[in-house]
Amino acid sequence: MILRSEGWDNPDDLADVPVVTGNGSITQLSELVDITRTVGPSNLTRLNGSRTVRLDISPPEGWSLERTISVLKAQVEPKLKAVLPNDGNIIYGGSADQLDKAIGVMAENFGFALVILFLLMAVLFKSIKDSLLVVITIPLATVGGVIALQALNLVVFQPLDLLTMIGFIILLGLVVNNAILLVHQTRLGQISGLTRFDAVEQALSLRLRPIFMSTSTSFFGMLPLLLMPGAGSVIYRGLASVIVGGLAFSTIFTIVLLPCLLRLNKQDFLQLLSKKASTTAKDITPNKQPASLQSNNHSA
């Protein structure tokens, strides 16, 4: 039924609207229908021609955005899909959509920075092996940053936000400095006529102090951001924890494990691979000698 009448401001005015019936009499609309007040949306939003309902969700205090999204997808989304029509769907927007895009962009930037760093080291050292020795310090530094971030969460909540992700990219440029000093000094010693072992020992004796000095300045420079409370400290706390943990782990790697790798040469790697291959061959080759001896004795 389509009703044409003058404008009305409230349901009472709508109930008093006169309606002409089929027998020619005039009656009020309230005598023909029941008008019930109920709650409805103030406006209808459509997306691709379909009605949409928007739910604004604020996570509880202490919850990260990743945890909130995982709980929504695991516990809330199945219950909503159970009452939706067959063509209904759920779309995450706002911060949830931006988080996925930010993680993807940061992953691409991290990989791009790693490739650029490797190529730059290869050009400077004119050796792919030396550039690999420098770049190999990055994974352990990344592990150190993750461990430091997890340790921080044991004391105070710190989500993996955008600034914390940027800390991992900053870590790429910091942790390679110590490895560059050690590798470069080792190669200089070999050029001057020293053996590989002597060149590594000389590099450690000459570059150990600069390594500790450069690491200490960055390490203690980030500690106030990590330890000092105050307004706004939560913004930079994650970044500081990643850099502090990454520097600590990479320094241990540089002065302990990197000299061991520098002492190895091509022949050492080939011998190690040949020993491993021979050991594997012995394990998989059956021992047929006793059967052959038994056959010979039987024929005799």
C-alpha positions, 0 to 999 in steps of 0.5 A: 500500500502506498500512502500519499499525505502531507508530511508528519513529524511523529507517529501520532500524526501518522496515525491520524492520517485520513484514509478513504476506504473502498465504500467511500467513507473516510477513516483514520489510518490507526483504525486500519493498521497497528503502528508499533515503535521499534528500533531501526537504523538511521541510514542504510549503507550499501556495498556493491548493492548489498546492505551492510552492517558496520561493527566498531570493535575496540580491543580490551586493554593489553590486547594487541591488534593481531590477537584481537583479529585472531580471536575475532576470526576464530570465535566471532566470525563463525557465529556471525556466518551461521546467521548470515544469508548464503550470499553474505560475507564479512570484510575486515576494515580499518586498522585490521586491513591496514595491519595486513598491508603494513606487514606486507610492505615491511616484509618487502622492504626488509627483503629489498634492503637485504638484497641491496646490502648484499650487493653493496658488500659484494661490490666493496669487498669484490668477493661474494664470500666476504659479503656472505660472511657480513650478511650472515650476521643479520639472522642472529641479530633478528633472532636477538631482536625477537627474543628481546621483544618477547622478554619485554612482553614478560614485563610490560605489554608491547605489540608488534607495531609499525615502529617495531617493524621499522626497528628490524630494518634499522638493525640491518644497517647497524649489525653489519658494521662490526662484521665489516671491520673484522672481515676487512682487517682480516683481508688486509692482514692476508694481503700483507703476507700473514697467514689466515690464522694470524690475520684473524688474530690480528684483526681481533686484536686491532678491531675488538676495541672499535667494535665494542665502542661502536656497539656500546654507543648504540646500545646505551643510546637506546637503553633510555627509550627501553627502560625509562617510563613516561608519556610516549615511551610506549611508542618507541619501546618496541623499536628500542628493544629490537635494536638492543637485543639485536646488537647484543646477539650480533656482537657475540656472534661477531667476536665468537663465531665470525672468526671461526668462519674466517679461518675456514677456506675452500678446502675445509668446506670441501673436506667437510662435504666429502666426509659427510658424503662418505659417511652417508654412503657407508650408512646406506651401502649394504655389507655383502662381503660375508655372503660372498665368503660363504658362497666361496666356501660352499663351492670349495 
